[in-house]
Amino acid sequence: MAKKCDVCGRGSKKGASRSHSNIKTIKRQNINLQSKRVNGKKIKICTACIRTMAKNK
């Protein structure tokens, strides 16, 4: 199952954590996904979209 928002399509990003010796380790920064019922369908939606939908009601 993909870690993407079903509304806006945003997904995870790649970042780098650096050690004291400046060695780069690639890490994944996932978005905050929640399962919500919207119009009777259960979808995965990011919290930014939840806030936007609440604002536009």
N, C-alpha and C positions, 0 to 999 in steps of 0.2 A: 504494500500500500504506500502510495507516494505521500510525502510530507509536504503537501501543497494546499493552499487555500482554494476551495472550490469556487469562491466568489471572484477574487482578484487574481488568482494564479501565482501569488507570491510563494517562493520556496526558500530553502535553506541557502546560506551563503558560506563561502570558505573563508577562513581566517587563519592567522598564524600565531601560535604562542611561541614566545622566544625564551630560551633558557638564559642563565647567567652567562654562559659561554657563547651566546647569540646563535645557538642552533635552532633552526626553524622546524616546528612540528605543525603540520596542517591539521586544523580542527574544523569541525562542522558547527555552524551556528544556526540552530533550527528556530523557526518562528513559533510563536505561541498559538498552537491550534487547539480549538475546542470543538466538541461535538454538540451541535445545536439543531433544534427542529425549526426550520424556516418554511412556511407555507405547507406544513404537513410532511416535509421530507427531511430526513436526518442527514446533515452535511457537515463536513469539516470546514470550519471557518476561523480565520485569524481574529485575534482580539481587536485589531485595528478596524476591521470590517464590522465587528459587533458594535464598537463605539460609534462608527459612522452611521450605521443603520439606526441606532438609538437616537442619534442627534437629528436625523432626518424624518423621524416619525411625527 
